[in-house]
Amino acid sequence: MKDETLCLHAGYEPKNGEPGVMPIVQSTTYRFDSTERIGEIFDHPTEACIYSRFANPTVDAVEKKIAALEGGVGAMCTSSGQAANLLSVLNLCQAGDSILCSSAIYGGTINLFAVTLQRFGIECIFVAPDATEAELDGAFRENTKCVFGETIANPALVVCDIEKFAKVAHKHGVPFLIDNTFATPVLCKPFAFGADIVTHSTTKYMDGHAVQGGGVIVDSGNFDWTTAEARKKFPDFTQPDKSYHGTVYTEEFGKAAYIVKARMQLMRDFGAYPAAHSAFLLNLGLESLAVRMPRYCENAQAVAELLAASDKVESVSYPGLAGDSQHALAEKYLGGRGSGVISFVIKGGKPRAVQFMDGLGLACNEVHVADIRSCVLHPASETHRQLTDEQLAAAGINPGLIRFSCGLENIEDIKADIEQALANVH
Ligand SMILES: *Cc1c(COP(=O)(O)O)cnc(C)c1O
């Protein structure tokens, strides 16, 4: 089935007489006939929900829907995008390991990997998104356990060359993980280009309405954990898990080994699982995702063209613009579309940027992106203020950079708001 249909029907299939809309299962516990049955579920945790720290039927339905949209074998929702990215890496790495990461990623992820993971003893080696294959090869270490990128980097809007990163990762026997938040599976399905694991902040387009914060990890099922090389690098997948009565993930769960292991080890221990009500709200957003995404692209394209034509604007980054440095990659991976976010630099640096933002009437100043309403943010003084100047530069962020997230208001109203705010910038 196609995306529009999956958005509405995947994950929840009501049987005779059951509610047509996926119900909110607001219960922390599940009852069973016997202790023996509960024991069986512990042995076969994908058969039923036992406890809400890592499983709930409402969340489960949403996980199945997202897995279907990405074309994966399974998914696990988390309570935030940050938790999704953290757990996606911890499922592969332990103290003493390293990861290779494109420097063009979300600032929160940079901080998570460069500072917090470092404290866990996991080192993050950043590489330029346009590094050659030979340069990427050279950055690998013996202890490198995965490669990480972002389909459309927030807020630099650098498009990841997924095939290049996946190829080099596989050459070194490790999976390629990609944060697909800005593209969503509607604009890009990274598994089709060789990515092994996809993550999302569902707080953004997937929810779309700014009502729930969440994340998700999706497993393609394509990475083979049973090769001789993988058995050495990732013994936890093929050797009995002492913390889970000797389960061998690849033997019991086959292609879904990664995502079941993430749930049974990491979600069990960290408990960053969303509430059923959050999953219900996320599902409402997902139902219209495939219809909303093309309109975000259309509106943002018009805004990018308007900004590019203004003499008050120094530069515009939007992968959908024909002259953009990322357009060729956008053609390859996103059907030429640029999603809904535009980054641009106003002439005159930070003071003018602030003046422009404060002069907007319709688009609101908020720490959010990919909202259904237009909103605007100044990364250098807000989301990315923890980064050093070098890290800002590596992430592609100029101090005068503004991130404009195009909503689904009528495009004429969005344009009029931008035009009046630009006219008042002196
Ligand atoms: C927002 C965002 C995150 C973090 O997600 P939260 O839901 O805010 O924790 C991760 N990656 C990208 C690309 C994001 O835009």
The ligand as an ORCA input file, in Angstrom:
! r2SCAN-3c Opt
* xyz 0 1
  C      14.126     17.894     17.569
  C      15.053     16.935     16.994
  C      15.609     15.911     17.774
  C      15.325     15.761     19.243
  O      13.996     15.425     19.421
  P      13.149     15.755     20.760
  O      11.845     15.122     20.456
  O      13.111     17.225     20.897
  O      13.873     15.092     21.875
  C      16.446     15.011     17.161
  N      16.734     15.103     15.849
  C      16.225     16.086     15.077
  C      16.581     16.139     13.635
  C      15.367     17.027     15.610
  O      14.867     18.010     14.833
*
